[in-house]
Amino acid sequence: MKNPFPIPRPVPDGPWRWLVPVLLVLLFLLVLLWLPWQARQMESNERQEQLIADTLWVEQTLRFELARSEEALATLGVDLAADTRPTQQTLQARLAQMFKNGHELRRVAWLDADGRLLAMRGAELPGEPIQSSREAQAMSRTTRSGRYSDPYGPSPTLRGLVDYHLPLYHHGKFAGSLVATYSLQTLLDENVPWWFAQDNALSLLDRDDHVVAQRAAGGPGRGVYTHKRALDLPGGQIVLATDSVKGAPNLLPNLLVGSVIVLALGLVLSLGALWRHIARTIAAENALRQQMAFRTAMENSLLTGLRARDLEGRVTYVNPAFCRIVGLPDHELLGKKPPMPYWAPEAMDDYEQRFRKVLAGHATPQFETVFQRPDGSRVPVLVFEAPLVDSHGRHTGWMSSILDITDRRRAEDLARQQQEKLETSARLATMGEISSMLAHELNQPLAAISSYTAGALNVLARVGDGGPSAPALDAGMLRRALEQANTQARRAGQIIRSVHEFVKKREPRRESVTVQHVIDGIRALVDLQARQSYVTLQVEVPPDLPPVLADRLLLEQVLLNLTRNAIEAMQDIDRERRVLRIEAAHTRTEEQGQVAVSVIDNGHGIPPEVAERLFSPFFSTKAEGMGMGLSICRTAIEFHGGTLTHADNPGGGTVFTFTLQQAQATIPT
C-alpha cells in the first residue's frame, strides 16, 4: 500500500556540518570578549553624561537662588536711594522678609557713601572685611553693578561666607551701598536635593581649589566620575565640583552580558553534543526505516481496516484489511472522492450527511454503518474517525479505523436469544416453585363451582320429577348458585390468564405503562404467595405517579421475583411482622424525571458476604434455586436504562429499589 508519510532519504555528511557550528562558536567568543568592554564603556559614558547634566542643573539652581536674592536687593536699593526713604520699621520688615525667603543670607548691611553703617540685619561678622570684599566694593562703585567677593578664608566662623556689594546712586551720585553676606554651606544644604547628595559629593571651591562648602550625604566621592562647573558670579570665582560615589562598572555590568556568556557556553557545550547527536540521528533514521517497514508489515497484517482522507474527502491511504472489507483493490480507492463505490444504496443519505460534516470539519468520532461489496453483500462495520494533524499543528485530513462487526452482530443476536430463553426458563422455574400453591388456589374455585353446579342440578332434578309433591322451581336460588359458580370460574380464569401471560414467550416491547397497572397484572400471583405464607401485602402508589416507558412483562417478572424473595425472607419471623410493602415515588434528576419502585420486607436481611455476590449469575442461598433471579432482574432493569439496588431496612429486613425513566422524558429505541 502507498505510504502517505514517506521518510526522507538521509543527507550525505559534509564539512558544513562541522564548519558552521565552529564559526558560530568563534563569533560568539569574539562577541563575548568585545561586548563586556563595550558595555562597560557605554555605562561609564552614560554615568559621566548624567553627572554633567545633574551638575549643570544644580549650578543653575544655585545661580537662580542667588539671582533671586540679587533682584530683591536691587529693588530695596532703589527704594533706599530714592528721595523718600522707607522708615526704619519698614526697612526692618523688608529685610526680615528677605531672610525668610532666603535662608542662605547671614547679614544685610546698609552703608552710606562714607561707609558708615545706617542699618543692618543679621549676625555681626568679627573683624574687618577681607581684602577680596574691599576690592569687590570698590569694583562695584566703578562698574555701578553688584559684585561678589571671593569666599572668606579658612576661619571656622567665616568659612564659606561670601559678600555681595550693590552700589546705590541718587541722581547719578554715589549714595552708599548694600552689603549682603551669604553662607555657601546653607546655599548647598537648602537647594541641593537629597537624592542628588546621596549619590554625589558636592563641593564649592575658591580660586585656589580650597573647599569652602561641602555636602556629601552618601559619603565621599570615589574620584571616578567628577565634574566642575563655575557658578559664574560677577566678581567672585566659585566653582561647583561634583564627585560621584559610584565606582567604575564591573566587567560584567548587566544581565545581557551574563546571558551572552551563558549562551556562548551553552553553544560550546552544544557543539560537543552535536557530533554525538548527528551520529545518533543517523542511527535513529535507520531505526525509523526499520520501524516503518515493521509498521507497514503490521498494517498489512491487521484485521482492522485503515483509511486516510484529506480535507476534501479524497482517499489518500488504505491498508489491505480495508480492501478486504470492501472487496476492492487499493488502486480503485486511492484518489477517489465521494460517492464511494462501497456505499450501500439504503444508507446513501447517512453517508452524504456525514460527508458534509467532514467537509465542515466536524467528523463523527464513532458510528456504525454498512458497506456494500461488489457482489452486493452487506458488511456491517464500526467506524472510528480522528483528525490528522501534521508536525506544524495543521489539520490535514481524517484517519479512520474500520472494524468488521459481522461476527459481533451474530454474537449479539445469539446472546439476545439465549437471554430470552433464560428469562423464559426463569419464568417457568418461578411458576414451578409456586405450582403447589397455584393448585391449591385453583382447587378452591373449582370445588366451589362443582358444589354450586351440583346443587343447581339437584334443584332441577327435584322439579323435573313432576309429582304432586314436587317443589316449585326457585329461580332466585338457582340464579344465585349460577352467579357464584360464574364468579369462581372467572377467578380461576384470571389466575390461569396471569400464569399464561407470565410464561408466554414474546419479543420485548417498550410502551407507556403505569406502575399500578403492572402491579395489578401480578396482584393475583403475589396475593396467592402471600396468603400461603400469612404475609400481609401493602401497595402504596400515588395516583399522580407519571407512567414509565417499559416492557410490562419484564417489569412483572422483576416484581414477582422481588416479592417472592421478600415473602420467603419472612418465613421465620412472627406472623404479625410479616408485612410486604410495594411503594412507588416520583424523583427528579438534573436531566429528567424518574420513577422509583421499592419492595420492602421485614425479614432476616442480607449478610455482607452474601451482598457482595447477590447479583452474580448462578449464585443462590437456596438449595433448590438456580441463582438467576436477581441477575435477570438487574439485566431487565438495565435494559430500561435504570438501576437495581438494595439496602438494609431500618426496621429489619431488606429494601430492593429499581428506577425507571418516566415516559415523557424518554425517547424509544
C-alpha positions as CSV (number, residue, x, y, z in Angstrom):
1,M,0.0,0.0,0.0
2,K,1.1,3.5,-0.6
3,N,2.6,5.2,2.4
4,P,1.2,8.7,3.0
5,F,4.1,9.7,5.3
6,P,7.3,8.9,3.4
7,I,10.7,9.1,5.3
8,P,13.2,11.4,3.6
9,R,16.4,9.9,2.4
10,P,19.5,10.6,4.5
11,V,21.5,13.7,3.6
12,P,25.3,12.9,3.0
13,D,27.7,14.2,5.6
14,G,29.7,17.3,4.5
15,P,32.2,19.7,6.0
16,W,29.5,22.3,6.6
17,R,28.0,20.2,9.4
18,W,31.1,21.0,11.4
19,L,32.2,24.3,9.9
20,V,29.0,26.2,10.7
21,P,29.0,25.4,14.5
22,V,32.7,26.1,14.8
23,L,32.3,29.5,13.1
24,L,29.3,30.3,15.3
25,V,31.3,29.5,18.4
26,L,34.2,31.7,17.3
27,L,31.8,34.5,16.5
28,F,30.2,34.2,20.0
29,L,33.7,34.2,21.6
30,L,34.6,37.4,19.8
31,V,31.4,39.0,20.9
32,L,32.0,37.7,24.4
33,L,35.3,39.5,24.5
34,W,34.1,42.7,22.9
35,L,30.7,43.1,24.5
36,P,31.7,43.4,28.2
37,W,34.3,46.1,27.3
38,Q,31.8,47.9,25.1
39,A,29.1,47.7,27.7
40,R,31.4,49.0,30.3
41,Q,32.4,51.9,28.2
42,M,28.8,52.7,27.4
43,E,27.8,52.6,31.0
44,S,30.7,54.7,32.1
45,N,29.9,57.4,29.4
46,E,26.3,57.3,30.4
47,R,27.1,57.8,34.1
48,Q,29.5,60.7,33.2
49,E,27.0,62.4,31.0
50,Q,24.3,62.0,33.7
51,L,26.7,63.5,36.2
52,I,27.4,66.5,34.0
53,A,23.7,67.1,33.4
54,D,23.0,66.9,37.1
55,T,25.8,69.2,37.9
56,L,24.6,71.8,35.4
57,W,21.1,71.5,36.9
58,V,22.5,72.1,40.5
59,E,24.6,75.0,39.2
60,Q,21.5,76.6,37.6
61,T,19.5,76.1,40.8
62,L,22.2,77.8,43.0
63,R,22.6,80.6,40.5
64,F,18.8,81.1,40.3
65,E,18.6,81.3,44.1
66,L,21.4,84.0,44.2
67,A,19.8,85.9,41.3
68,R,16.5,86.0,43.2
69,S,18.3,87.5,46.2
70,E,20.1,89.9,43.9
71,E,16.8,91.1,42.5
72,A,15.3,91.6,45.9
73,L,18.4,93.6,47.0
74,A,18.2,95.7,43.8
75,T,14.6,96.6,44.5
76,L,15.4,97.5,48.1
77,G,18.4,99.6,46.9
78,V,16.2,101.6,44.6
79,D,13.9,102.5,47.4
80,L,16.8,103.4,49.7
81,A,18.3,105.7,47.1
82,A,15.0,107.5,46.4
83,D,14.1,110.9,47.9
84,T,11.5,109.3,50.1
85,R,13.3,106.6,52.1
86,P,11.3,103.9,53.9
87,T,11.1,104.2,57.7
88,Q,13.4,102.1,59.9
89,Q,10.5,99.9,60.8
90,T,9.5,99.3,57.2
91,L,13.2,98.6,56.3
92,Q,13.5,96.0,59.0
93,A,10.3,94.3,57.9
94,R,11.5,94.1,54.3
95,L,14.9,92.7,55.5
96,A,13.1,90.2,57.6
97,Q,11.1,89.0,54.6
98,M,14.3,88.7,52.6
99,F,15.8,86.5,55.4
100,K,12.7,84.4,55.4
101,N,12.7,83.8,51.7
102,G,16.5,83.1,51.5
103,H,17.9,81.1,54.4
104,E,21.4,81.4,52.9
105,L,21.5,85.1,54.0
106,R,23.7,85.7,57.1
107,R,23.7,89.5,57.1
108,V,22.4,92.6,55.1
109,A,24.0,96.0,55.9
110,W,23.1,99.5,54.5
111,L,26.2,101.8,54.3
112,D,26.2,105.4,53.4
113,A,28.6,107.0,50.9
114,D,31.3,107.3,53.6
115,G,31.0,103.7,54.6
116,R,29.1,104.4,57.8
117,L,26.5,101.8,58.9
118,L,22.9,103.1,58.5
119,A,21.0,99.8,59.2
120,M,21.8,96.1,59.5
121,R,20.0,92.8,60.0
122,G,21.7,89.5,60.7
123,A,24.8,88.5,62.6
124,E,27.8,90.9,63.0
125,L,30.9,89.5,61.4
126,P,34.0,89.6,63.6
127,G,37.0,91.6,62.4
128,E,37.5,93.7,59.2
129,P,36.3,92.7,55.8
130,I,38.7,90.6,53.8
131,Q,40.8,92.1,51.0
132,S,38.6,90.5,48.4
133,S,35.4,92.0,49.9
134,R,37.0,95.5,49.9
135,E,38.1,95.0,46.2
136,A,34.6,93.9,45.3
137,Q,33.2,97.0,47.0
138,A,35.5,99.3,45.0
139,M,34.8,97.4,41.8
140,S,31.1,97.7,42.3
141,R,31.4,101.6,42.5
142,T,33.5,101.6,39.4
143,T,31.2,99.3,37.4
144,R,28.0,100.6,39.1
145,S,26.8,97.0,39.4
146,G,26.7,94.3,42.0
147,R,29.9,92.4,42.7
148,Y,30.7,89.3,44.7
149,S,33.8,88.8,46.7
150,D,35.8,85.6,47.0
151,P,34.8,83.3,49.8
152,Y,36.2,84.0,53.2
153,G,39.3,82.2,54.4
154,P,39.6,79.0,56.5
155,S,38.5,80.6,59.7
156,P,35.8,78.3,61.3
157,T,33.4,81.2,61.9
158,L,33.8,82.8,58.5
159,R,34.5,79.8,56.3
160,G,32.1,79.5,53.4
161,L,30.8,83.1,53.5
162,V,30.8,85.5,50.5
163,D,29.9,89.2,50.3
164,Y,27.8,90.8,47.6
165,H,28.2,94.6,47.2
166,L,25.4,96.5,45.5
167,P,26.2,100.3,44.9
168,L,23.4,102.8,45.4
169,Y,23.2,106.0,43.2
170,H,20.9,109.0,43.6
171,H,20.7,111.4,40.6
172,G,23.9,109.9,39.3
173,K,25.7,110.4,42.6
174,F,27.0,107.6,44.7
175,A,24.7,107.4,47.8
176,G,26.0,104.3,49.6
177,S,25.8,100.5,49.2
178,L,24.0,97.4,50.3
179,V,26.2,94.5,51.5
180,A,24.7,91.0,51.7
181,T,26.6,88.1,53.2
182,Y,25.7,84.6,52.0
183,S,26.5,81.3,53.6
184,L,27.6,78.9,50.8
185,Q,27.1,75.9,53.0
186,T,23.5,76.8,53.7
187,L,23.0,77.5,50.0
188,L,24.1,73.9,49.2
189,D,22.0,72.4,52.0
190,E,18.8,74.2,51.1
191,N,18.9,73.9,47.3
192,V,20.6,70.6,46.5
193,P,18.0,67.6,46.6
194,W,18.7,64.8,49.0
195,W,18.7,62.2,46.2
196,F,21.4,64.0,44.4
197,A,23.5,64.5,47.5
198,Q,23.0,60.8,48.3
199,D,24.8,59.7,45.0
200,N,27.3,62.6,44.7
201,A,29.6,64.6,46.9
202,L,29.2,68.3,46.2
203,S,31.8,71.0,47.0
204,L,32.2,74.7,46.4
205,L,35.8,75.7,45.7
206,D,37.5,79.0,45.7
207,R,40.1,80.2,43.1
208,D,42.7,78.1,44.9
209,D,40.6,75.0,44.8
210,H,40.1,75.1,48.6
211,V,36.8,73.6,49.7
212,V,34.6,76.4,51.2
213,A,31.3,74.4,51.4
214,Q,30.5,70.7,51.0
215,R,27.5,68.3,51.1
216,A,28.1,64.6,50.9
217,A,25.1,62.6,52.3
218,G,26.2,59.4,50.7
219,G,29.9,59.6,51.7
220,P,32.9,60.9,49.9
221,G,33.2,60.5,46.2
222,R,35.4,57.9,44.5
223,G,37.0,60.2,42.0
224,V,35.8,58.1,39.0
225,Y,33.0,60.4,37.8
226,T,33.8,64.1,38.5
227,H,32.8,67.4,37.0
228,K,33.5,71.1,37.8
229,R,31.2,74.0,36.9
230,A,31.8,77.6,37.7
231,L,28.9,79.5,39.3
232,D,29.6,82.5,37.0
233,L,29.2,85.1,39.8
234,P,30.2,88.7,38.8
235,G,33.4,89.5,40.6
236,G,33.8,86.3,42.6
237,Q,35.2,83.0,41.4
238,I,33.4,80.0,42.9
239,V,33.4,76.5,41.3
240,L,30.8,73.8,41.9
241,A,32.6,70.4,41.9
242,T,30.7,67.0,41.9
243,D,32.2,63.7,42.7
244,S,30.0,60.6,42.3
245,V,30.1,57.9,45.0
246,K,29.7,55.3,42.3
247,G,32.7,53.3,41.2
248,A,33.7,52.1,37.8
249,P,31.3,49.5,36.3
250,N,32.2,45.9,36.7
251,L,33.4,43.8,33.8
252,L,30.0,42.0,33.7
253,P,27.7,45.0,34.3
254,N,24.3,43.7,33.4
255,L,22.2,40.7,32.7
256,L,22.6,41.0,28.9
257,V,26.3,40.2,29.1
258,G,25.7,37.4,31.5
259,S,23.1,36.0,29.2
260,V,25.5,36.2,26.3
261,I,28.1,34.3,28.3
262,V,25.6,31.6,29.2
263,L,24.6,31.3,25.6
264,A,28.2,31.1,24.4
265,L,29.0,28.4,27.0
266,G,25.8,26.6,26.0
267,L,26.8,26.8,22.4
268,V,30.3,25.4,23.2
269,L,28.6,22.5,25.0
270,S,26.1,22.0,22.3
271,L,28.9,21.7,19.7
272,G,30.3,18.8,21.6
273,A,26.9,17.3,21.8
274,L,26.2,18.0,18.2
275,W,28.7,15.4,17.0
276,R,27.1,12.8,19.2
277,H,23.6,13.9,18.1
278,I,24.5,13.6,14.4
279,A,25.6,10.1,14.9
280,R,22.5,9.3,16.9
281,T,20.3,10.9,14.3
282,I,21.8,8.7,11.6
283,A,21.2,5.7,13.8
284,A,17.7,6.9,14.5
285,E,16.9,7.3,10.8
286,N,18.0,3.8,10.2
287,A,15.9,2.6,13.1
288,L,13.0,4.6,11.9
289,R,13.2,3.0,8.5
290,Q,13.2,-0.4,10.1
291,Q,10.2,0.6,12.3
292,M,8.4,1.9,9.2
293,A,9.0,-1.4,7.5
294,F,7.7,-3.1,10.6
295,R,4.7,-0.8,10.8
296,T,3.9,-1.4,7.2
297,A,4.1,-5.2,7.7
298,M,1.9,-4.8,10.8
299,E,-0.7,-2.7,9.0
300,N,-0.8,-5.2,6.2
301,S,-1.5,-8.0,8.7
302,L,-4.2,-6.1,10.7
303,L,-7.8,-7.2,10.6
304,T,-8.8,-3.6,11.3
305,G,-9.2,-1.5,8.2
306,L,-7.4,1.8,8.0
307,R,-8.3,4.6,5.7
308,A,-6.9,8.2,5.4
309,R,-8.7,11.1,3.7
310,D,-7.8,14.6,3.1
311,L,-10.0,17.6,3.9
312,E,-11.9,17.2,0.6
313,G,-12.8,13.6,1.4
314,R,-10.3,12.2,-1.1
315,V,-8.9,8.8,-0.1
316,T,-5.1,9.0,0.4
317,Y,-4.3,5.7,2.1
318,V,-5.9,2.3,2.7
319,N,-4.4,-0.9,4.1
320,P,-5.1,-4.4,2.9
321,A,-7.7,-5.1,5.7
322,F,-9.8,-2.2,4.4
323,C,-9.6,-3.6,0.9
324,R,-10.7,-7.0,2.1
325,I,-13.7,-5.4,4.0
326,V,-15.0,-3.5,0.9
327,G,-13.9,-6.1,-1.6
328,L,-12.0,-3.6,-3.8
329,P,-8.3,-3.2,-4.6
330,D,-6.4,-0.2,-3.4
331,H,-5.9,1.4,-6.9
332,E,-9.7,1.7,-7.2
333,L,-9.9,3.5,-3.9
334,L,-6.8,5.9,-3.8
335,G,-7.6,9.3,-5.0
336,K,-11.4,8.7,-5.1
337,K,-13.9,11.3,-3.8
338,P,-17.4,10.6,-2.6
339,P,-19.7,9.0,-3.5
340,M,-17.6,5.9,-2.8
341,P,-18.1,2.6,-4.7
342,Y,-18.7,0.7,-1.4
343,W,-21.6,2.9,-0.2
344,A,-24.8,0.9,0.2
345,P,-27.8,2.5,-1.6
346,E,-30.0,2.2,1.5
347,A,-27.5,4.2,3.6
348,M,-26.7,6.8,1.0
349,D,-28.4,9.6,2.9
350,D,-26.4,8.9,6.0
351,Y,-23.2,8.8,4.0
352,E,-23.9,12.1,2.4
353,Q,-24.8,13.8,5.7
354,R,-21.7,12.6,7.4
355,F,-19.6,13.6,4.4
356,R,-21.0,17.2,4.7
357,K,-19.9,17.2,8.3
358,V,-16.4,16.1,7.2
359,L,-16.2,19.0,4.8
360,A,-17.3,21.3,7.5
361,G,-14.5,20.0,9.8
362,H,-16.8,18.0,12.2
363,A,-16.4,14.3,11.6
364,T,-18.4,11.8,13.7
365,P,-15.9,10.2,16.1
366,Q,-17.7,6.8,16.2
367,F,-20.6,5.3,14.3
368,E,-22.0,2.1,12.9
369,T,-22.9,1.7,9.2
370,V,-23.0,-0.8,6.4
371,F,-20.7,-1.2,3.4
372,Q,-21.6,-3.0,0.1
373,R,-19.1,-5.3,-1.7
374,P,-19.1,-5.6,-5.5
375,D,-21.1,-8.8,-5.2
376,G,-23.9,-7.0,-3.4
377,S,-23.3,-8.5,0.0
378,R,-23.6,-6.1,3.0
379,V,-20.9,-5.8,5.7
380,P,-21.8,-4.1,9.0
381,V,-18.9,-2.0,10.2
382,L,-17.9,0.1,13.2
383,V,-16.0,3.3,12.2
384,F,-13.7,5.3,14.4
385,E,-12.6,8.7,12.9
386,A,-10.0,11.1,14.2
387,P,-8.3,14.2,12.7
388,L,-4.9,14.0,11.1
389,V,-2.5,16.8,12.2
390,D,0.9,17.5,10.7
391,S,4.1,18.5,12.5
392,H,3.1,22.2,12.4
393,G,-0.3,21.5,14.1
394,R,-2.3,22.0,10.9
395,H,-5.3,19.8,10.3
396,T,-4.7,17.9,7.0
397,G,-7.4,15.3,7.0
398,W,-9.0,12.4,8.7
399,M,-7.9,8.9,9.7
400,S,-10.5,6.1,10.1
401,S,-10.3,2.7,11.7
402,I,-13.0,0.3,10.4
403,L,-14.0,-2.9,12.2
404,D,-16.0,-5.7,10.5
405,I,-18.6,-6.4,13.2
406,T,-20.4,-9.2,11.3
407,D,-19.3,-11.7,13.9
408,R,-20.2,-9.4,16.7
409,R,-23.7,-8.9,15.4
410,R,-24.2,-12.6,15.2
411,A,-22.9,-13.0,18.7
412,E,-25.2,-10.3,19.9
413,D,-28.2,-11.9,18.2
414,L,-27.2,-15.3,19.8
415,A,-26.8,-13.7,23.2
416,R,-30.2,-12.0,22.9
417,Q,-31.8,-15.3,22.0
418,Q,-30.1,-17.0,24.9
419,Q,-31.2,-14.3,27.3
420,E,-34.8,-14.6,26.1
421,K,-34.6,-18.4,26.6
422,L,-33.0,-17.8,30.1
423,E,-35.8,-15.4,31.0
424,T,-38.4,-17.8,29.8
425,S,-36.8,-20.6,31.8
426,A,-36.7,-18.4,34.9
427,R,-40.4,-17.6,34.5
428,L,-41.1,-21.3,34.1
429,A,-39.0,-22.1,37.1
430,T,-40.8,-19.5,39.1
431,M,-44.1,-21.0,38.1
432,G,-42.8,-24.4,39.1
433,E,-41.9,-23.2,42.5
434,I,-45.4,-21.8,43.1
435,S,-47.2,-24.7,41.3
436,S,-48.4,-26.3,44.6
437,M,-49.8,-23.0,45.8
438,L,-51.3,-22.5,42.4
439,A,-53.0,-25.9,42.5
440,H,-54.4,-25.2,46.0
441,E,-55.6,-21.8,44.8
442,L,-57.3,-23.2,41.7
443,N,-58.8,-26.1,43.8
444,Q,-60.9,-23.7,45.8
445,P,-62.8,-22.0,42.9
446,L,-63.1,-25.4,41.1
447,A,-64.6,-27.0,44.2
448,A,-67.0,-24.1,44.7
449,I,-68.0,-24.4,41.1
450,S,-68.6,-28.1,41.5
451,S,-70.7,-27.5,44.6
452,Y,-72.8,-24.8,43.1
453,T,-73.5,-26.7,39.8
454,A,-74.3,-29.9,41.8
455,G,-76.8,-28.0,43.9
456,A,-78.4,-26.4,40.8
457,L,-78.7,-29.9,39.2
458,N,-80.3,-31.3,42.3
459,V,-82.9,-28.5,42.3
460,L,-83.6,-29.1,38.6
461,A,-83.9,-32.8,39.2
462,R,-86.5,-32.4,42.0
463,V,-88.5,-30.0,39.9
464,G,-88.3,-32.3,36.9
465,D,-90.0,-35.2,38.7
466,G,-93.4,-33.6,38.0
467,G,-95.0,-35.4,41.0
468,P,-97.7,-33.8,43.1
469,S,-95.2,-33.3,45.9
470,A,-92.5,-31.8,43.6
471,P,-91.4,-28.4,44.8
472,A,-91.8,-25.3,42.6
473,L,-88.7,-24.0,40.8
474,D,-86.9,-21.4,42.9
475,A,-85.4,-19.2,40.1
476,G,-83.7,-16.8,42.6
477,M,-81.8,-19.6,44.4
478,L,-80.8,-21.1,41.1
479,R,-79.6,-17.7,39.8
480,R,-77.5,-17.1,42.9
481,A,-75.9,-20.5,42.6
482,L,-75.1,-20.0,38.9
483,E,-73.7,-16.5,39.7
484,Q,-71.5,-17.8,42.4
485,A,-70.3,-20.5,40.0
486,N,-69.6,-17.9,37.4
487,T,-67.7,-15.8,39.9
488,Q,-65.5,-18.7,40.9
489,A,-64.9,-19.6,37.2
490,R,-63.8,-16.0,36.4
491,R,-61.5,-16.1,39.4
492,A,-59.9,-19.4,38.2
493,G,-59.7,-17.9,34.7
494,Q,-57.9,-14.8,36.0
495,I,-55.3,-16.9,37.7
496,I,-54.8,-19.1,34.6
497,R,-54.5,-15.9,32.4
498,S,-52.0,-14.4,34.7
499,V,-49.9,-17.6,34.5
500,H,-50.3,-17.7,30.8
501,E,-49.2,-14.0,30.3
502,F,-46.3,-14.5,32.6
503,V,-44.8,-17.6,30.9
504,K,-45.6,-17.0,27.3
505,K,-42.6,-16.0,25.0
506,R,-42.6,-12.8,23.1
507,E,-40.2,-10.1,21.9
508,P,-39.6,-7.2,24.4
509,R,-41.9,-4.3,23.7
510,R,-41.4,-0.9,25.4
511,E,-44.6,1.1,25.8
512,S,-46.1,3.6,28.1
513,V,-47.4,1.8,31.2
514,T,-48.3,2.8,34.8
515,V,-46.7,1.1,37.8
516,Q,-50.2,0.5,39.2
517,H,-51.2,-1.4,36.0
518,V,-48.0,-3.6,36.3
519,I,-48.8,-4.4,39.9
520,D,-52.4,-5.2,39.1
521,G,-51.2,-7.7,36.5
522,I,-49.4,-9.8,39.0
523,R,-51.5,-9.0,42.0
524,A,-53.3,-12.4,41.9
525,L,-50.0,-14.3,41.9
526,V,-48.5,-12.1,44.7
527,D,-51.6,-12.5,46.8
528,L,-51.5,-16.2,46.3
529,Q,-48.0,-16.5,47.6
530,A,-48.6,-14.0,50.4
531,R,-51.7,-15.9,51.7
532,Q,-49.8,-19.2,51.7
533,S,-47.2,-17.6,54.0
534,Y,-49.6,-15.5,56.1
535,V,-48.0,-12.3,54.7
536,T,-49.9,-9.0,54.5
537,L,-49.5,-7.1,51.2
538,Q,-49.5,-3.3,51.2
539,V,-49.3,-1.3,48.0
540,E,-48.6,2.5,48.1
541,V,-48.7,4.0,44.6
542,P,-49.5,7.8,44.3
543,P,-52.4,8.4,42.0
544,D,-50.5,11.1,40.1
545,L,-47.4,9.0,39.5
546,P,-46.3,9.5,35.9
547,P,-46.2,6.5,33.5
548,V,-42.9,4.9,32.5
549,L,-41.7,3.6,29.1
550,A,-41.1,-0.1,29.7
551,D,-41.9,-3.7,28.8
552,R,-44.8,-4.6,31.1
553,L,-44.0,-8.3,31.1
554,L,-40.4,-7.7,32.1
555,L,-41.4,-5.4,34.9
556,E,-44.0,-8.0,36.1
557,Q,-41.2,-10.6,36.2
558,V,-38.9,-8.3,38.2
559,L,-41.7,-7.5,40.7
560,L,-42.7,-11.2,41.0
561,N,-39.1,-12.3,41.7
562,L,-38.6,-9.5,44.2
563,T,-41.9,-10.1,46.1
564,R,-41.3,-13.9,46.1
565,N,-37.8,-13.4,47.6
566,A,-39.3,-10.9,50.2
567,I,-42.1,-13.4,51.2
568,E,-39.5,-16.2,51.6
569,A,-37.3,-14.0,53.7
570,M,-40.1,-13.5,56.2
571,Q,-40.9,-17.3,56.8
572,D,-39.1,-17.4,60.1
573,I,-40.4,-14.2,61.8
574,D,-43.6,-13.6,63.8
575,R,-46.8,-13.5,61.7
576,E,-47.8,-10.1,62.9
577,R,-44.5,-8.7,61.4
578,R,-44.9,-10.4,58.0
579,V,-45.7,-7.3,56.0
580,L,-44.7,-6.9,52.4
581,R,-44.8,-3.3,51.1
582,I,-44.6,-2.2,47.4
583,E,-44.0,1.6,47.2
584,A,-43.5,3.9,44.3
585,A,-42.4,7.5,44.2
586,H,-41.5,10.2,41.6
587,T,-38.0,11.6,41.7
588,R,-36.2,14.1,39.5
589,T,-32.6,14.3,38.4
590,E,-30.8,17.2,36.8
591,E,-31.8,16.0,33.3
592,Q,-35.1,14.1,33.6
593,G,-37.7,12.6,35.9
594,Q,-37.6,9.1,37.2
595,V,-40.0,6.7,39.0
596,A,-38.6,4.6,41.9
597,V,-40.3,1.4,42.9
598,S,-39.3,-0.3,46.2
599,V,-40.1,-3.8,47.5
600,I,-39.7,-3.8,51.3
601,D,-39.7,-6.8,53.7
602,N,-39.2,-7.2,57.4
603,G,-37.2,-10.5,57.0
604,H,-33.7,-11.6,58.1
605,G,-31.8,-9.2,55.9
606,I,-28.8,-9.9,53.7
607,P,-25.4,-10.7,55.3
608,P,-22.4,-8.7,53.9
609,E,-20.7,-11.8,52.4
610,V,-23.9,-12.6,50.5
611,A,-24.5,-9.0,49.4
612,E,-21.1,-8.9,47.6
613,R,-22.3,-11.7,45.2
614,L,-26.0,-11.0,45.3
615,F,-26.4,-10.2,41.6
616,S,-23.9,-12.7,40.3
617,P,-25.3,-15.3,38.0
618,F,-25.8,-18.9,39.4
619,F,-25.3,-17.7,43.0
620,S,-28.1,-18.7,45.3
621,T,-28.6,-19.2,49.0
622,K,-31.5,-21.6,48.3
623,A,-30.7,-25.3,47.9
624,E,-33.2,-25.6,45.0
625,G,-32.5,-22.2,43.5
626,M,-30.8,-21.6,40.1
627,G,-29.2,-18.3,41.2
628,M,-30.5,-16.4,38.1
629,G,-33.5,-14.5,39.6
630,L,-31.8,-11.3,40.7
631,S,-29.3,-11.4,37.8
632,I,-32.2,-11.4,35.4
633,C,-34.0,-8.7,37.3
634,R,-30.9,-6.4,37.1
635,T,-30.5,-7.1,33.4
636,A,-34.1,-6.3,32.8
637,I,-33.9,-3.0,34.7
638,E,-30.7,-2.0,32.9
639,F,-32.4,-2.8,29.6
640,H,-34.8,0.0,30.5
641,G,-31.9,2.4,31.4
642,G,-32.5,2.1,35.1
643,T,-30.6,0.7,38.1
644,L,-31.5,-2.0,40.7
645,T,-30.0,-1.6,44.2
646,H,-30.6,-3.0,47.7
647,A,-30.2,-1.6,51.2
648,D,-30.9,-2.6,54.8
649,N,-34.4,-1.8,56.1
650,P,-34.0,0.2,59.3
651,G,-36.8,-1.8,60.9
652,G,-35.2,-5.1,59.9
653,G,-35.2,-6.7,56.5
654,T,-34.2,-5.5,53.1
655,V,-35.3,-2.8,50.6
656,F,-34.9,-3.5,46.9
657,T,-35.3,-0.4,44.7
658,F,-35.3,0.0,41.0
659,T,-35.6,3.2,39.0
660,L,-37.2,3.8,35.6
661,Q,-37.3,6.9,33.4
662,Q,-40.7,8.4,33.1
663,A,-42.4,8.1,29.7
664,Q,-42.5,11.9,28.9
665,A,-38.7,12.2,29.2
666,T,-37.7,9.1,27.3
667,I,-37.2,8.5,23.6
668,P,-38.0,5.0,22.5
669,T,-35.1,3.0,21.0
